Amino acid sequence: MSADSLEAAAQLFVNPASYTDETTLTAGLTLLRGQAPVIRVEHPKYRPFWAVTRYADIVDILRDHALWLNSPRSILQTAELDDSLDSMRDNGVGLRNLVHVDGEYHRALKAIAAEWFRPKMMRSLKSRIDQLAIQYVELMAQKGSECEFVAEVATA
């Protein structure tokens, strides 16, 4: 496969329209997984980043907190937005949550809410969540809205 084809596939990450074209996105990601599972993506509006496309590699990264960090950018956003959010954080206004931080600060934040997400607490919220789901699905149906649902059954 040519370097141009790989570069075109890598550019799918920074093109919002890519996410509305499942066929093209799937083909590009399949190409990257097969030929360049880790690729550096460069685009004028974004800071360079590494895209990792193989599931096993992603799992390895998620498990090795000593080697891999969420910061300085845990989500894909333009360099302009990066700078704006950095400025806000520098002035004590920015958002920092579990996804955005690492190390000791991450553990401290996680400890604050850990109890809320234990299985016993989730079971106690189930009936309310079920009520809300029914309410909003019925509301969408009344308005003639269409959507797709993905159900994931977790075992505790």
ZIGIVEN-V294607 format. One record per residue. RES is the residue in three letters. SS is DSSP state (hx for helix, st for strand, lp for the rest). OMEGA is omega in whole degrees, 0 to 359 (none if undefined). NEAR is the number of other C-alpha atoms within 8 Angstrom. Layout:
# ZIGIVEN-V294607
RES/SS/OMEGA/NEAR
RES/SS/OMEGA/NEAR
This chain:
# ZIGIVEN-V294607
MET/lp/183/5
SER/lp/177/5
ALA/hx/179/6
ASP/hx/179/6
SER/hx/179/8
LEU/hx/179/13
GLU/hx/178/9
ALA/hx/179/8
ALA/hx/180/12
ALA/hx/181/13
GLN/hx/177/11
LEU/hx/181/11
PHE/hx/185/8
VAL/hx/178/7
ASN/lp/183/8
PRO/hx/180/8
ALA/hx/179/6
SER/hx/185/11
TYR/hx/175/8
THR/hx/181/6
ASP/lp/186/8
GLU/hx/182/8
THR/hx/181/6
THR/hx/180/8
LEU/hx/179/11
THR/hx/179/8
ALA/hx/180/8
GLY/hx/180/11
LEU/hx/176/10
THR/hx/177/8
LEU/hx/180/11
LEU/hx/179/15
ARG/hx/182/11
GLY/hx/189/7
GLN/hx/183/8
ALA/lp/187/9
PRO/lp/173/11
VAL/st/185/10
ILE/st/177/10
ARG/st/182/9
VAL/st/177/11
GLU/st/180/9
HIS/st/184/9
PRO/lp/183/5
LYS/lp/185/7
TYR/st/170/10
ARG/st/179/9
PRO/st/178/8
PHE/st/177/7
TRP/st/175/8
ALA/st/180/10
VAL/st/191/9
THR/lp/179/11
ARG/lp/182/8
TYR/hx/183/6
ALA/hx/178/6
ASP/hx/179/9
ILE/hx/178/10
VAL/hx/178/8
ASP/hx/179/8
ILE/hx/181/10
LEU/hx/183/8
ARG/hx/185/6
ASP/lp/184/8
HIS/lp/180/10
ALA/lp/183/5
LEU/lp/186/6
TRP/lp/182/8
LEU/lp/173/8
ASN/lp/184/10
SER/lp/9/8
PRO/lp/181/6
ARG/lp/181/8
SER/lp/178/8
ILE/lp/179/4
LEU/lp/178/5
GLN/lp/183/7
THR/lp/177/9
ALA/hx/178/9
GLU/hx/178/7
LEU/hx/175/8
ASP/hx/183/10
ASP/hx/180/8
SER/hx/180/8
LEU/hx/176/9
ASP/hx/179/9
SER/hx/179/9
MET/hx/180/10
ARG/hx/179/10
ASP/hx/179/8
ASN/lp/177/7
GLY/lp/185/6
VAL/lp/190/7
GLY/lp/180/11
LEU/lp/173/5
ARG/lp/177/7
ASN/lp/186/7
LEU/hx/182/9
VAL/hx/187/7
HIS/hx/187/11
VAL/lp/182/11
ASP/lp/169/12
GLY/hx/185/7
GLU/hx/179/6
TYR/hx/177/8
HIS/hx/181/10
ARG/hx/180/9
ALA/hx/178/8
LEU/hx/181/10
LYS/hx/181/9
ALA/hx/181/8
ILE/hx/187/7
ALA/hx/186/8
ALA/hx/183/8
GLU/hx/182/8
TRP/hx/186/7
PHE/hx/176/8
ARG/lp/184/8
PRO/hx/181/7
LYS/hx/180/6
MET/hx/179/10
MET/hx/178/10
ARG/hx/181/7
SER/hx/179/7
LEU/hx/187/8
LYS/hx/183/8
SER/hx/179/7
ARG/hx/178/7
ILE/hx/177/8
ASP/hx/179/8
GLN/hx/181/8
LEU/hx/179/8
ALA/hx/179/8
ILE/hx/181/8
GLN/hx/185/8
TYR/hx/174/8
VAL/hx/178/8
GLU/hx/179/8
LEU/hx/178/8
MET/hx/180/10
ALA/hx/179/9
GLN/hx/181/7
LYS/lp/180/6
GLY/lp/180/6
SER/lp/177/7
GLU/lp/175/6
CYS/lp/176/4
GLU/lp/178/4
PHE/lp/173/4
VAL/lp/180/4
ALA/lp/176/4
GLU/lp/180/4
VAL/lp/179/4
ALA/lp/176/4
THR/lp/182/3
ALA/lp/none/3
